[in-house]
Amino acid sequence: MDINKDNITPSEGRVVVLPDPIPEKTKSGFIIPDQDKEPPSSGVVTHTGPNPIYKVGDHVLFMKNAGVELSIEPVHVLMREEDIYATI
């Protein structure tokens, strides 16, 4: 099933987040192998459910491996608001 990101409406207490990109290289220029890349733990809220705690556009810090990846490009994550630690 293809998901159109414009038609997503999360349930109350849920948000959709676009994770920050995973760096390909270290600051010193070394290439990071795929198996050593950490999953993202921050991103931007793109969709909210009713009565949201966070607003669209908030940059948030969340639990690693939180939520469910949605099959849209770029990959978005549907997660519970309680899995978010803070806005940054």
C-alpha atoms as one frame of an Amber mdcrd trajectory, in Angstrom:
protein
   0.000   0.000   0.000   1.439   3.343  -1.016   1.026   6.107   1.525   0.662
   9.698   0.404   2.326  11.898   3.031  -0.219  14.654   2.385  -3.080  12.393
   3.550  -1.624  11.298   6.913  -3.635  12.203  10.002  -2.194  10.577  13.141
  -4.421   9.568  16.046  -4.428  11.642  19.215  -1.122  11.357  21.060   0.805
  10.476  17.889   3.033  12.471  15.536   4.863  11.856  12.277   8.551  12.823
  12.305  11.015  13.214   9.439  14.278  11.947  11.000  17.471  13.915  10.502
  19.788  12.376   7.882  22.354   9.840   9.084  25.879  11.148   8.483  27.920
   9.233   5.895  31.292  10.450   7.233  32.804  11.425  10.559  33.835  15.039
  11.162  37.410  14.032  10.350  36.336  12.575   6.985  36.261   8.835   7.655
  33.435   6.943   5.925  31.077   5.263   8.411  30.224   1.654   7.421  26.486
   0.862   7.266  26.650  -1.584  10.186  28.163   1.130  12.428  25.646   3.868
  11.627  23.422   4.810  14.540  19.701   5.223  13.905  18.621   8.868  14.049
  17.374  10.218  17.372  16.204  13.644  16.234  14.016  15.052  13.510  11.249
  17.458  12.525   7.553  16.966  13.274   5.641  16.939   9.963   2.131  15.848
  11.055   0.264  15.817  14.373  -2.890  14.258  15.730  -5.663  16.200  17.475
  -4.689  18.209  20.588  -0.937  17.913  19.963   1.807  18.622  22.496   4.261
  19.322  19.647   3.687  21.526  16.616   4.496  20.904  12.967   8.027  22.200
  12.410   9.289  21.451  15.937  12.754  19.853  15.923  12.569  17.057  18.495
  14.821  14.556  20.252  13.271  11.079  20.500  14.045   7.522  21.600  16.238
   5.557  19.181  14.185   3.004  17.242  10.952   4.698  18.378   7.852   4.400
  16.256   7.052   2.745  12.959   8.679   3.653   9.637   6.176   4.677   6.981
   6.664   3.552   3.394   6.980   7.026   1.907  10.019   8.821   0.556  11.852
  10.237   2.362  11.196   7.815   5.231   9.013   9.254   8.002   8.332   7.714
  11.419   4.946   7.527  13.160   5.490   7.634  16.933   3.818   8.332  20.246
   4.325  11.806  21.647   5.555  10.210  24.888   8.558   8.777  22.978   9.787
  12.345  22.440  12.195  13.630  25.091  12.481  17.312  24.166  12.377  19.990
  21.507  15.803  21.191  20.366
